[in-house]
Amino acid sequence: MHESGFNIAKNLKLLRREKNVTQKEVAQNLNIDVTTLSHYETGIRMPDIDTLIALARYYDTDINRIISSEFH
């Protein structure tokens, strides 16, 4: 996995934990399969730009926080 993919995976997991929600809750809200979200959080798959935007909106953050190598 490319380093940026690792950052996205790690940051998505951290954002979800900060919001204190399950993968199932996030997946249902975004109308994606829970397995797909799991793959995003483990770096198996990369979300496309539309999904990144939806994730940023869901977590009330901007895309830079999701893709950044430094999580703030």
PDB file of N, H, CA, C and O in Angstrom:
ATOM      1  N   MET A   1       0.848  -1.178   0.000  1.00  0.00           N
ATOM      2  CA  MET A   1       0.000   0.000   0.000  1.00  0.00           C
ATOM      3  C   MET A   1       0.889   1.235   0.000  1.00  0.00           C
ATOM      4  O   MET A   1       1.882   1.297   0.725  1.00  0.00           O
ATOM      5  N   HIS A   2       0.530   2.200  -0.806  1.00  0.00           N
ATOM      6  H   HIS A   2      -0.276   2.149  -1.395  1.00  0.00           H
ATOM      7  CA  HIS A   2       1.234   3.470  -0.873  1.00  0.00           C
ATOM      8  C   HIS A   2       1.019   4.226   0.435  1.00  0.00           C
ATOM      9  O   HIS A   2      -0.019   4.068   1.076  1.00  0.00           O
ATOM     10  N   GLU A   3       1.997   5.051   0.838  1.00  0.00           N
ATOM     11  H   GLU A   3       2.841   5.179   0.317  1.00  0.00           H
ATOM     12  CA  GLU A   3       1.902   5.769   2.110  1.00  0.00           C
ATOM     13  C   GLU A   3       0.634   6.611   2.216  1.00  0.00           C
ATOM     14  O   GLU A   3       0.017   6.656   3.281  1.00  0.00           O
ATOM     15  N   SER A   4       0.235   7.276   1.136  1.00  0.00           N
ATOM     16  H   SER A   4       0.736   7.239   0.272  1.00  0.00           H
ATOM     17  CA  SER A   4      -0.981   8.097   1.206  1.00  0.00           C
ATOM     18  C   SER A   4      -2.206   7.230   1.475  1.00  0.00           C
ATOM     19  O   SER A   4      -3.133   7.662   2.161  1.00  0.00           O
ATOM     20  N   GLY A   5      -2.216   6.014   0.941  1.00  0.00           N
ATOM     21  H   GLY A   5      -1.464   5.664   0.384  1.00  0.00           H
ATOM     22  CA  GLY A   5      -3.310   5.090   1.220  1.00  0.00           C
ATOM     23  C   GLY A   5      -3.353   4.700   2.679  1.00  0.00           C
ATOM     24  O   GLY A   5      -4.425   4.560   3.266  1.00  0.00           O
ATOM     25  N   PHE A   6      -2.173   4.524   3.264  1.00  0.00           N
ATOM     26  H   PHE A   6      -1.301   4.638   2.787  1.00  0.00           H
ATOM     27  CA  PHE A   6      -2.099   4.204   4.688  1.00  0.00           C
ATOM     28  C   PHE A   6      -2.639   5.364   5.508  1.00  0.00           C
ATOM     29  O   PHE A   6      -3.372   5.152   6.474  1.00  0.00           O
ATOM     30  N   ASN A   7      -2.281   6.599   5.131  1.00  0.00           N
ATOM     31  H   ASN A   7      -1.686   6.772   4.347  1.00  0.00           H
ATOM     32  CA  ASN A   7      -2.768   7.773   5.858  1.00  0.00           C
ATOM     33  C   ASN A   7      -4.282   7.857   5.812  1.00  0.00           C
ATOM     34  O   ASN A   7      -4.926   8.098   6.833  1.00  0.00           O
ATOM     35  N   ILE A   8      -4.846   7.661   4.647  1.00  0.00           N
ATOM     36  H   ILE A   8      -4.323   7.466   3.818  1.00  0.00           H
ATOM     37  CA  ILE A   8      -6.301   7.730   4.507  1.00  0.00           C
ATOM     38  C   ILE A   8      -6.957   6.658   5.366  1.00  0.00           C
ATOM     39  O   ILE A   8      -7.907   6.943   6.096  1.00  0.00           O
ATOM     40  N   ALA A   9      -6.469   5.449   5.287  1.00  0.00           N
ATOM     41  H   ALA A   9      -5.698   5.217   4.694  1.00  0.00           H
ATOM     42  CA  ALA A   9      -7.030   4.346   6.069  1.00  0.00           C
ATOM     43  C   ALA A   9      -6.969   4.656   7.564  1.00  0.00           C
ATOM     44  O   ALA A   9      -7.961   4.516   8.279  1.00  0.00           O
ATOM     45  N   LYS A  10      -5.808   5.072   8.016  1.00  0.00           N
ATOM     46  H   LYS A  10      -5.002   5.186   7.434  1.00  0.00           H
ATOM     47  CA  LYS A  10      -5.611   5.371   9.436  1.00  0.00           C
ATOM     48  C   LYS A  10      -6.504   6.528   9.880  1.00  0.00           C
ATOM     49  O   LYS A  10      -7.127   6.468  10.940  1.00  0.00           O
ATOM     50  N   ASN A  11      -6.561   7.570   9.072  1.00  0.00           N
ATOM     51  H   ASN A  11      -6.055   7.619   8.211  1.00  0.00           H
ATOM     52  CA  ASN A  11      -7.347   8.746   9.435  1.00  0.00           C
ATOM     53  C   ASN A  11      -8.842   8.457   9.445  1.00  0.00           C
ATOM     54  O   ASN A  11      -9.566   8.965  10.301  1.00  0.00           O
ATOM     55  N   LEU A  12      -9.308   7.650   8.507  1.00  0.00           N
ATOM     56  H   LEU A  12      -8.720   7.237   7.812  1.00  0.00           H
ATOM     57  CA  LEU A  12     -10.727   7.295   8.502  1.00  0.00           C
ATOM     58  C   LEU A  12     -11.102   6.532   9.769  1.00  0.00           C
ATOM     59  O   LEU A  12     -12.155   6.769  10.360  1.00  0.00           O
ATOM     60  N   LYS A  13     -10.247   5.632  10.171  1.00  0.00           N
ATOM     61  H   LYS A  13      -9.391   5.439   9.691  1.00  0.00           H
ATOM     62  CA  LYS A  13     -10.513   4.870  11.392  1.00  0.00           C
ATOM     63  C   LYS A  13     -10.510   5.794  12.615  1.00  0.00           C
ATOM     64  O   LYS A  13     -11.365   5.671  13.491  1.00  0.00           O
ATOM     65  N   LEU A  14      -9.546   6.718  12.669  1.00  0.00           N
ATOM     66  H   LEU A  14      -8.851   6.818  11.957  1.00  0.00           H
ATOM     67  CA  LEU A  14      -9.480   7.650  13.796  1.00  0.00           C
ATOM     68  C   LEU A  14     -10.699   8.568  13.838  1.00  0.00           C
ATOM     69  O   LEU A  14     -11.254   8.818  14.908  1.00  0.00           O
ATOM     70  N   LEU A  15     -11.114   9.064  12.683  1.00  0.00           N
ATOM     71  H   LEU A  15     -10.664   8.861  11.814  1.00  0.00           H
ATOM     72  CA  LEU A  15     -12.300   9.926  12.637  1.00  0.00           C
ATOM     73  C   LEU A  15     -13.542   9.182  13.116  1.00  0.00           C
ATOM     74  O   LEU A  15     -14.363   9.730  13.851  1.00  0.00           O
ATOM     75  N   ARG A  16     -13.669   7.934  12.692  1.00  0.00           N
ATOM     76  H   ARG A  16     -13.002   7.489  12.095  1.00  0.00           H
ATOM     77  CA  ARG A  16     -14.833   7.148  13.119  1.00  0.00           C
ATOM     78  C   ARG A  16     -14.814   6.929  14.628  1.00  0.00           C
ATOM     79  O   ARG A  16     -15.848   7.021  15.289  1.00  0.00           O
ATOM     80  N   ARG A  17     -13.645   6.644  15.161  1.00  0.00           N
ATOM     81  H   ARG A  17     -12.805   6.569  14.624  1.00  0.00           H
ATOM     82  CA  ARG A  17     -13.549   6.434  16.609  1.00  0.00           C
ATOM     83  C   ARG A  17     -13.811   7.731  17.377  1.00  0.00           C
ATOM     84  O   ARG A  17     -14.434   7.712  18.439  1.00  0.00           O
ATOM     85  N   GLU A  18     -13.333   8.860  16.838  1.00  0.00           N
ATOM     86  H   GLU A  18     -12.827   8.876  15.976  1.00  0.00           H
ATOM     87  CA  GLU A  18     -13.605  10.159  17.470  1.00  0.00           C
ATOM     88  C   GLU A  18     -15.106  10.427  17.543  1.00  0.00           C
ATOM     89  O   GLU A  18     -15.600  10.961  18.535  1.00  0.00           O
ATOM     90  N   LYS A  19     -15.818  10.055  16.498  1.00  0.00           N
ATOM     91  H   LYS A  19     -15.416   9.621  15.692  1.00  0.00           H
ATOM     92  CA  LYS A  19     -17.263  10.282  16.437  1.00  0.00           C
ATOM     93  C   LYS A  19     -18.019   9.211  17.229  1.00  0.00           C
ATOM     94  O   LYS A  19     -19.220   9.330  17.468  1.00  0.00           O
ATOM     95  N   ASN A  20     -17.293   8.169  17.627  1.00  0.00           N
ATOM     96  H   ASN A  20     -16.317   8.072  17.433  1.00  0.00           H
ATOM     97  CA  ASN A  20     -17.857   7.088  18.435  1.00  0.00           C
ATOM     98  C   ASN A  20     -19.035   6.402  17.731  1.00  0.00           C
ATOM     99  O   ASN A  20     -20.115   6.229  18.297  1.00  0.00           O
ATOM    100  N   VAL A  21     -18.782   6.022  16.478  1.00  0.00           N
ATOM    101  H   VAL A  21     -17.905   6.163  16.018  1.00  0.00           H
ATOM    102  CA  VAL A  21     -19.789   5.306  15.697  1.00  0.00           C
ATOM    103  C   VAL A  21     -19.178   4.020  15.145  1.00  0.00           C
ATOM    104  O   VAL A  21     -17.959   3.882  15.050  1.00  0.00           O
ATOM    105  N   THR A  22     -20.038   3.102  14.790  1.00  0.00           N
ATOM    106  H   THR A  22     -21.028   3.214  14.867  1.00  0.00           H
ATOM    107  CA  THR A  22     -19.576   1.833  14.227  1.00  0.00           C
ATOM    108  C   THR A  22     -19.414   1.953  12.714  1.00  0.00           C
ATOM    109  O   THR A  22     -19.924   2.881  12.087  1.00  0.00           O
ATOM    110  N   GLN A  23     -18.700   1.002  12.153  1.00  0.00           N
ATOM    111  H   GLN A  23     -18.285   0.248  12.662  1.00  0.00           H
ATOM    112  CA  GLN A  23     -18.587   0.951  10.698  1.00  0.00           C
ATOM    113  C   GLN A  23     -19.968   0.801  10.072  1.00  0.00           C
ATOM    114  O   GLN A  23     -20.253   1.395   9.033  1.00  0.00           O
ATOM    115  N   LYS A  24     -20.812   0.017  10.698  1.00  0.00           N
ATOM    116  H   LYS A  24     -20.581  -0.466  11.543  1.00  0.00           H
ATOM    117  CA  LYS A  24     -22.162  -0.200  10.169  1.00  0.00           C
ATOM    118  C   LYS A  24     -22.938   1.115  10.106  1.00  0.00           C
ATOM    119  O   LYS A  24     -23.623   1.383   9.119  1.00  0.00           O
ATOM    120  N   GLU A  25     -22.834   1.932  11.151  1.00  0.00           N
ATOM    121  H   GLU A  25     -22.277   1.714  11.953  1.00  0.00           H
ATOM    122  CA  GLU A  25     -23.543   3.217  11.168  1.00  0.00           C
ATOM    123  C   GLU A  25     -23.048   4.149  10.061  1.00  0.00           C
ATOM    124  O   GLU A  25     -23.843   4.796   9.380  1.00  0.00           O
ATOM    125  N   VAL A  26     -21.729   4.209   9.892  1.00  0.00           N
ATOM    126  H   VAL A  26     -21.083   3.683  10.446  1.00  0.00           H
ATOM    127  CA  VAL A  26     -21.157   5.064   8.850  1.00  0.00           C
ATOM    128  C   VAL A  26     -21.592   4.562   7.479  1.00  0.00           C
ATOM    129  O   VAL A  26     -22.043   5.339   6.638  1.00  0.00           O
ATOM    130  N   ALA A  27     -21.453   3.271   7.265  1.00  0.00           N
ATOM    131  H   ALA A  27     -21.086   2.640   7.948  1.00  0.00           H
ATOM    132  CA  ALA A  27     -21.799   2.682   5.969  1.00  0.00           C
ATOM    133  C   ALA A  27     -23.265   2.926   5.626  1.00  0.00           C
ATOM    134  O   ALA A  27     -23.587   3.276   4.490  1.00  0.00           O
ATOM    135  N   GLN A  28     -24.146   2.747   6.591  1.00  0.00           N
ATOM    136  H   GLN A  28     -23.885   2.463   7.514  1.00  0.00           H
ATOM    137  CA  GLN A  28     -25.571   2.983   6.341  1.00  0.00           C
ATOM    138  C   GLN A  28     -25.823   4.443   5.984  1.00  0.00           C
ATOM    139  O   GLN A  28     -26.602   4.735   5.076  1.00  0.00           O
ATOM    140  N   ASN A  29     -25.169   5.358   6.692  1.00  0.00           N
ATOM    141  H   ASN A  29     -24.537   5.120   7.429  1.00  0.00           H
ATOM    142  CA  ASN A  29     -25.358   6.781   6.431  1.00  0.00           C
ATOM    143  C   ASN A  29     -24.891   7.172   5.041  1.00  0.00           C
ATOM    144  O   ASN A  29     -25.484   8.043   4.404  1.00  0.00           O
ATOM    145  N   LEU A  30     -23.820   6.524   4.563  1.00  0.00           N
ATOM    146  H   LEU A  30     -23.338   5.817   5.081  1.00  0.00           H
ATOM    147  CA  LEU A  30     -23.251   6.852   3.259  1.00  0.00           C
ATOM    148  C   LEU A  30     -23.785   5.963   2.136  1.00  0.00           C
ATOM    149  O   LEU A  30     -23.410   6.122   0.974  1.00  0.00           O
ATOM    150  N   ASN A  31     -24.660   5.030   2.496  1.00  0.00           N
ATOM    151  H   ASN A  31     -24.965   4.901   3.440  1.00  0.00           H
ATOM    152  CA  ASN A  31     -25.210   4.080   1.516  1.00  0.00           C
ATOM    153  C   ASN A  31     -24.122   3.283   0.801  1.00  0.00           C
ATOM    154  O   ASN A  31     -24.155   3.109  -0.417  1.00  0.00           O
ATOM    155  N   ILE A  32     -23.160   2.805   1.585  1.00  0.00           N
ATOM    156  H   ILE A  32     -23.133   2.946   2.575  1.00  0.00           H
ATOM    157  CA  ILE A  32     -22.130   1.909   1.063  1.00  0.00           C
ATOM    158  C   ILE A  32     -22.134   0.643   1.899  1.00  0.00           C
ATOM    159  O   ILE A  32     -22.658   0.628   3.013  1.00  0.00           O
ATOM    160  N   ASP A  33     -21.558  -0.402   1.370  1.00  0.00           N
ATOM    161  H   ASP A  33     -21.132  -0.389   0.465  1.00  0.00           H
ATOM    162  CA  ASP A  33     -21.475  -1.666   2.091  1.00  0.00           C
ATOM    163  C   ASP A  33     -20.465  -1.538   3.227  1.00  0.00           C
ATOM    164  O   ASP A  33     -19.434  -0.882   3.078  1.00  0.00           O
ATOM    165  N   VAL A  34     -20.763  -2.160   4.349  1.00  0.00           N
ATOM    166  H   VAL A  34     -21.600  -2.693   4.470  1.00  0.00           H
ATOM    167  CA  VAL A  34     -19.856  -2.104   5.495  1.00  0.00           C
ATOM    168  C   VAL A  34     -18.494  -2.703   5.143  1.00  0.00           C
ATOM    169  O   VAL A  34     -17.471  -2.260   5.664  1.00  0.00           O
ATOM    170  N   THR A  35     -18.475  -3.700   4.267  1.00  0.00           N
ATOM    171  H   THR A  35     -19.306  -4.060   3.844  1.00  0.00           H
ATOM    172  CA  THR A  35     -17.208  -4.294   3.832  1.00  0.00           C
ATOM    173  C   THR A  35     -16.376  -3.276   3.063  1.00  0.00           C
ATOM    174  O   THR A  35     -15.153  -3.238   3.202  1.00  0.00           O
ATOM    175  N   THR A  36     -17.028  -2.461   2.264  1.00  0.00           N
ATOM    176  H   THR A  36     -18.021  -2.492   2.151  1.00  0.00           H
ATOM    177  CA  THR A  36     -16.320  -1.416   1.524  1.00  0.00           C
ATOM    178  C   THR A  36     -15.676  -0.437   2.491  1.00  0.00           C
ATOM    179  O   THR A  36     -14.508  -0.082   2.330  1.00  0.00           O
ATOM    180  N   LEU A  37     -16.423   0.001   3.491  1.00  0.00           N
ATOM    181  H   LEU A  37     -17.372  -0.287   3.623  1.00  0.00           H
ATOM    182  CA  LEU A  37     -15.862   0.917   4.488  1.00  0.00           C
ATOM    183  C   LEU A  37     -14.699   0.263   5.221  1.00  0.00           C
ATOM    184  O   LEU A  37     -13.675   0.903   5.458  1.00  0.00           O
ATOM    185  N   SER A  38     -14.849  -0.991   5.578  1.00  0.00           N
ATOM    186  H   SER A  38     -15.681  -1.511   5.386  1.00  0.00           H
ATOM    187  CA  SER A  38     -13.767  -1.718   6.235  1.00  0.00           C
ATOM    188  C   SER A  38     -12.518  -1.736   5.358  1.00  0.00           C
ATOM    189  O   SER A  38     -11.402  -1.565   5.850  1.00  0.00           O
ATOM    190  N   HIS A  39     -12.713  -1.943   4.069  1.00  0.00           N
ATOM    191  H   HIS A  39     -13.620  -2.081   3.670  1.00  0.00           H
ATOM    192  CA  HIS A  39     -11.573  -1.942   3.142  1.00  0.00           C
ATOM    193  C   HIS A  39     -10.923  -0.568   3.060  1.00  0.00           C
ATOM    194  O   HIS A  39      -9.704  -0.473   2.917  1.00  0.00           O
ATOM    195  N   TYR A  40     -11.708   0.489   3.148  1.00  0.00           N
ATOM    196  H   TYR A  40     -12.698   0.412   3.265  1.00  0.00           H
ATOM    197  CA  TYR A  40     -11.129   1.841   3.183  1.00  0.00           C
ATOM    198  C   TYR A  40     -10.282   2.019   4.438  1.00  0.00           C
ATOM    199  O   TYR A  40      -9.193   2.590   4.381  1.00  0.00           O
ATOM    200  N   GLU A  41     -10.782   1.531   5.574  1.00  0.00           N
ATOM    201  H   GLU A  41     -11.667   1.067   5.621  1.00  0.00           H
ATOM    202  CA  GLU A  41     -10.089   1.717   6.852  1.00  0.00           C
ATOM    203  C   GLU A  41      -8.862   0.825   7.002  1.00  0.00           C
ATOM    204  O   GLU A  41      -8.003   1.096   7.841  1.00  0.00           O
ATOM    205  N   THR A  42      -8.769  -0.216   6.218  1.00  0.00           N
ATOM    206  H   THR A  42      -9.467  -0.436   5.536  1.00  0.00           H
ATOM    207  CA  THR A  42      -7.594  -1.090   6.283  1.00  0.00           C
ATOM    208  C   THR A  42      -6.639  -0.856   5.122  1.00  0.00           C
ATOM    209  O   THR A  42      -5.551  -1.431   5.077  1.00  0.00           O
ATOM    210  N   GLY A  43      -7.050  -0.009   4.185  1.00  0.00           N
ATOM    211  H   GLY A  43      -7.934   0.458   4.222  1.00  0.00           H
ATOM    212  CA  GLY A  43      -6.185   0.313   3.055  1.00  0.00           C
ATOM    213  C   GLY A  43      -6.263  -0.666   1.903  1.00  0.00           C
ATOM    214  O   GLY A  43      -5.478  -0.572   0.959  1.00  0.00           O
ATOM    215  N   ILE A  44      -7.192  -1.602   1.961  1.00  0.00           N
ATOM    216  H   ILE A  44      -7.829  -1.679   2.728  1.00  0.00           H
ATOM    217  CA  ILE A  44      -7.356  -2.554   0.860  1.00  0.00           C
ATOM    218  C   ILE A  44      -7.892  -1.839  -0.374  1.00  0.00           C
ATOM    219  O   ILE A  44      -7.498  -2.136  -1.501  1.00  0.00           O
ATOM    220  N   ARG A  45      -8.793  -0.895  -0.142  1.00  0.00           N
ATOM    221  H   ARG A  45      -9.113  -0.653   0.774  1.00  0.00           H
ATOM    222  CA  ARG A  45      -9.367  -0.081  -1.226  1.00  0.00           C
ATOM    223  C   ARG A  45      -9.206   1.388  -0.878  1.00  0.00           C
ATOM    224  O   ARG A  45      -9.073   1.761   0.288  1.00  0.00           O
ATOM    225  N   MET A  46      -9.222   2.211  -1.920  1.00  0.00           N
ATOM    226  H   MET A  46      -9.330   1.907  -2.867  1.00  0.00           H
ATOM    227  CA  MET A  46      -9.163   3.660  -1.743  1.00  0.00           C
ATOM    228  C   MET A  46     -10.510   4.250  -2.146  1.00  0.00           C
ATOM    229  O   MET A  46     -11.049   3.902  -3.197  1.00  0.00           O
ATOM    230  N   PRO A  47     -11.057   5.140  -1.319  1.00  0.00           N
ATOM    231  CA  PRO A  47     -12.312   5.779  -1.711  1.00  0.00           C
ATOM    232  C   PRO A  47     -12.099   6.737  -2.882  1.00  0.00           C
ATOM    233  O   PRO A  47     -11.054   7.380  -2.988  1.00  0.00           O
ATOM    234  N   ASP A  48     -13.098   6.824  -3.757  1.00  0.00           N
ATOM    235  H   ASP A  48     -13.946   6.302  -3.671  1.00  0.00           H
ATOM    236  CA  ASP A  48     -13.004   7.793  -4.850  1.00  0.00           C
ATOM    237  C   ASP A  48     -13.296   9.193  -4.298  1.00  0.00           C
ATOM    238  O   ASP A  48     -13.662   9.341  -3.132  1.00  0.00           O
ATOM    239  N   ILE A  49     -13.134  10.199  -5.129  1.00  0.00           N
ATOM    240  H   ILE A  49     -12.837  10.078  -6.076  1.00  0.00           H
ATOM    241  CA  ILE A  49     -13.271  11.579  -4.661  1.00  0.00           C
ATOM    242  C   ILE A  49     -14.672  11.866  -4.135  1.00  0.00           C
ATOM    243  O   ILE A  49     -14.821  12.578  -3.142  1.00  0.00           O
ATOM    244  N   ASP A  50     -15.691  11.330  -4.774  1.00  0.00           N
ATOM    245  H   ASP A  50     -15.571  10.751  -5.581  1.00  0.00           H
ATOM    246  CA  ASP A  50     -17.057  11.556  -4.292  1.00  0.00           C
ATOM    247  C   ASP A  50     -17.266  10.952  -2.908  1.00  0.00           C
ATOM    248  O   ASP A  50     -17.940  11.540  -2.062  1.00  0.00           O
ATOM    249  N   THR A  51     -16.692   9.789  -2.683  1.00  0.00           N
ATOM    250  H   THR A  51     -16.144   9.311  -3.369  1.00  0.00           H
ATOM    251  CA  THR A  51     -16.805   9.147  -1.375  1.00  0.00           C
ATOM    252  C   THR A  51     -15.998   9.909  -0.337  1.00  0.00           C
ATOM    253  O   THR A  51     -16.435  10.039   0.806  1.00  0.00           O
ATOM    254  N   LEU A  52     -14.823  10.417  -0.714  1.00  0.00           N
ATOM    255  H   LEU A  52     -14.468  10.311  -1.643  1.00  0.00           H
ATOM    256  CA  LEU A  52     -14.039  11.239   0.214  1.00  0.00           C
ATOM    257  C   LEU A  52     -14.826  12.474   0.646  1.00  0.00           C
ATOM    258  O   LEU A  52     -14.813  12.848   1.819  1.00  0.00           O
ATOM    259  N   ILE A  53     -15.501  13.095  -0.295  1.00  0.00           N
ATOM    260  H   ILE A  53     -15.511  12.791  -1.248  1.00  0.00           H
ATOM    261  CA  ILE A  53     -16.319  14.268   0.027  1.00  0.00           C
ATOM    262  C   ILE A  53     -17.444  13.883   0.985  1.00  0.00           C
ATOM    263  O   ILE A  53     -17.706  14.589   1.959  1.00  0.00           O
ATOM    264  N   ALA A  54     -18.104  12.767   0.706  1.00  0.00           N
ATOM    265  H   ALA A  54     -17.892  12.193  -0.085  1.00  0.00           H
ATOM    266  CA  ALA A  54     -19.189  12.297   1.575  1.00  0.00           C
ATOM    267  C   ALA A  54     -18.669  11.967   2.975  1.00  0.00           C
ATOM    268  O   ALA A  54     -19.320  12.284   3.970  1.00  0.00           O
ATOM    269  N   LEU A  55     -17.510  11.336   3.052  1.00  0.00           N
ATOM    270  H   LEU A  55     -16.981  11.078   2.244  1.00  0.00           H
ATOM    271  CA  LEU A  55     -16.912  11.016   4.351  1.00  0.00           C
ATOM    272  C   LEU A  55     -16.548  12.288   5.111  1.00  0.00           C
ATOM    273  O   LEU A  55     -16.793  12.385   6.313  1.00  0.00           O
ATOM    274  N   ALA A  56     -15.973  13.251   4.424  1.00  0.00           N
ATOM    275  H   ALA A  56     -15.775  13.172   3.447  1.00  0.00           H
ATOM    276  CA  ALA A  56     -15.612  14.519   5.069  1.00  0.00           C
ATOM    277  C   ALA A  56     -16.858  15.208   5.617  1.00  0.00           C
ATOM    278  O   ALA A  56     -16.839  15.731   6.731  1.00  0.00           O
ATOM    279  N   ARG A  57     -17.922  15.211   4.852  1.00  0.00           N
ATOM    280  H   ARG A  57     -17.938  14.787   3.947  1.00  0.00           H
ATOM    281  CA  ARG A  57     -19.181  15.817   5.319  1.00  0.00           C
ATOM    282  C   ARG A  57     -19.731  15.061   6.526  1.00  0.00           C
ATOM    283  O   ARG A  57     -20.169  15.667   7.504  1.00  0.00           O
ATOM    284  N   TYR A  58     -19.703  13.744   6.445  1.00  0.00           N
ATOM    285  H   TYR A  58     -19.347  13.252   5.650  1.00  0.00           H
ATOM    286  CA  TYR A  58     -20.223  12.936   7.546  1.00  0.00           C
ATOM    287  C   TYR A  58     -19.452  13.211   8.835  1.00  0.00           C
ATOM    288  O   TYR A  58     -20.045  13.343   9.905  1.00  0.00           O
ATOM    289  N   TYR A  59     -18.131  13.296   8.723  1.00  0.00           N
ATOM    290  H   TYR A  59     -17.650  13.189   7.854  1.00  0.00           H
ATOM    291  CA  TYR A  59     -17.293  13.521   9.898  1.00  0.00           C
ATOM    292  C   TYR A  59     -17.121  15.002  10.230  1.00  0.00           C
ATOM    293  O   TYR A  59     -16.383  15.352  11.151  1.00  0.00           O
ATOM    294  N   ASP A  60     -17.804  15.872   9.480  1.00  0.00           N
ATOM    295  H   ASP A  60     -18.403  15.588   8.732  1.00  0.00           H
ATOM    296  CA  ASP A  60     -17.755  17.313   9.703  1.00  0.00           C
ATOM    297  C   ASP A  60     -16.310  17.826   9.724  1.00  0.00           C
ATOM    298  O   ASP A  60     -15.881  18.520  10.646  1.00  0.00           O
ATOM    299  N   THR A  61     -15.587  17.457   8.677  1.00  0.00           N
ATOM    300  H   THR A  61     -15.935  16.894   7.927  1.00  0.00           H
ATOM    301  CA  THR A  61     -14.193  17.864   8.533  1.00  0.00           C
ATOM    302  C   THR A  61     -13.933  18.131   7.059  1.00  0.00           C
ATOM    303  O   THR A  61     -14.847  18.041   6.240  1.00  0.00           O
ATOM    304  N   ASP A  62     -12.694  18.459   6.717  1.00  0.00           N
ATOM    305  H   ASP A  62     -11.951  18.532   7.382  1.00  0.00           H
ATOM    306  CA  ASP A  62     -12.388  18.631   5.298  1.00  0.00           C
ATOM    307  C   ASP A  62     -11.519  17.472   4.811  1.00  0.00           C
ATOM    308  O   ASP A  62     -10.949  16.722   5.603  1.00  0.00           O
ATOM    309  N   ILE A  63     -11.439  17.351   3.519  1.00  0.00           N
ATOM    310  H   ILE A  63     -11.903  17.960   2.875  1.00  0.00           H
ATOM    311  CA  ILE A  63     -10.714  16.232   2.918  1.00  0.00           C
ATOM    312  C   ILE A  63      -9.247  16.233   3.334  1.00  0.00           C
ATOM    313  O   ILE A  63      -8.646  15.168   3.476  1.00  0.00           O
ATOM    314  N   ASN A  64      -8.665  17.409   3.530  1.00  0.00           N
ATOM    315  H   ASN A  64      -9.153  18.274   3.414  1.00  0.00           H
ATOM    316  CA  ASN A  64      -7.256  17.472   3.925  1.00  0.00           C
ATOM    317  C   ASN A  64      -6.993  16.697   5.206  1.00  0.00           C
ATOM    318  O   ASN A  64      -5.936  16.082   5.352  1.00  0.00           O
ATOM    319  N   ARG A  65      -7.936  16.719   6.129  1.00  0.00           N
ATOM    320  H   ARG A  65      -8.794  17.218   6.011  1.00  0.00           H
ATOM    321  CA  ARG A  65      -7.742  15.974   7.377  1.00  0.00           C
ATOM    322  C   ARG A  65      -7.768  14.467   7.113  1.00  0.00           C
ATOM    323  O   ARG A  65      -7.103  13.699   7.810  1.00  0.00           O
ATOM    324  N   ILE A  66      -8.520  14.057   6.127  1.00  0.00           N
ATOM    325  H   ILE A  66      -9.060  14.681   5.562  1.00  0.00           H
ATOM    326  CA  ILE A  66      -8.592  12.633   5.798  1.00  0.00           C
ATOM    327  C   ILE A  66      -7.318  12.163   5.103  1.00  0.00           C
ATOM    328  O   ILE A  66      -6.830  11.067   5.379  1.00  0.00           O
ATOM    329  N   ILE A  67      -6.783  12.978   4.210  1.00  0.00           N
ATOM    330  H   ILE A  67      -7.180  13.868   3.986  1.00  0.00           H
ATOM    331  CA  ILE A  67      -5.635  12.535   3.415  1.00  0.00           C
ATOM    332  C   ILE A  67      -4.284  12.936   4.006  1.00  0.00           C
ATOM    333  O   ILE A  67      -3.243  12.503   3.512  1.00  0.00           O
ATOM    334  N   SER A  68      -4.288  13.748   5.043  1.00  0.00           N
ATOM    335  H   SER A  68      -5.133  14.101   5.444  1.00  0.00           H
ATOM    336  CA  SER A  68      -3.050  14.266   5.619  1.00  0.00           C
ATOM    337  C   SER A  68      -2.211  13.170   6.278  1.00  0.00           C
ATOM    338  O   SER A  68      -2.734  12.201   6.828  1.00  0.00           O
ATOM    339  N   SER A  69      -0.900  13.358   6.203  1.00  0.00           N
ATOM    340  H   SER A  69      -0.475  14.145   5.756  1.00  0.00           H
ATOM    341  CA  SER A  69      -0.007  12.433   6.910  1.00  0.00           C
ATOM    342  C   SER A  69       0.078  12.783   8.392  1.00  0.00           C
ATOM    343  O   SER A  69       0.553  11.982   9.198  1.00  0.00           O
ATOM    344  N   GLU A  70      -0.383  13.981   8.748  1.00  0.00           N
ATOM    345  H   GLU A  70      -0.769  14.631   8.094  1.00  0.00           H
ATOM    346  CA  GLU A  70      -0.427  14.393  10.154  1.00  0.00           C
ATOM    347  C   GLU A  70      -1.876  14.599  10.538  1.00  0.00           C
ATOM    348  O   GLU A  70      -2.549  15.488  10.017  1.00  0.00           O
ATOM    349  N   PHE A  71      -2.351  13.774  11.450  1.00  0.00           N
ATOM    350  H   PHE A  71      -1.805  13.051  11.873  1.00  0.00           H
ATOM    351  CA  PHE A  71      -3.750  13.838  11.866  1.00  0.00           C
ATOM    352  C   PHE A  71      -3.881  14.872  12.964  1.00  0.00           C
ATOM    353  O   PHE A  71      -3.212  14.772  13.993  1.00  0.00           O
ATOM    354  N   HIS A  72      -4.737  15.867  12.760  1.00  0.00           N
ATOM    355  H   HIS A  72      -5.280  15.949  11.924  1.00  0.00           H
ATOM    356  CA  HIS A  72      -4.922  16.941  13.756  1.00  0.00           C
ATOM    357  C   HIS A  72      -6.296  16.839  14.371  1.00  0.00           C
ATOM    358  O   HIS A  72      -6.650  17.647  15.230  1.00  0.00           O
TER     359      HIS A  72
END
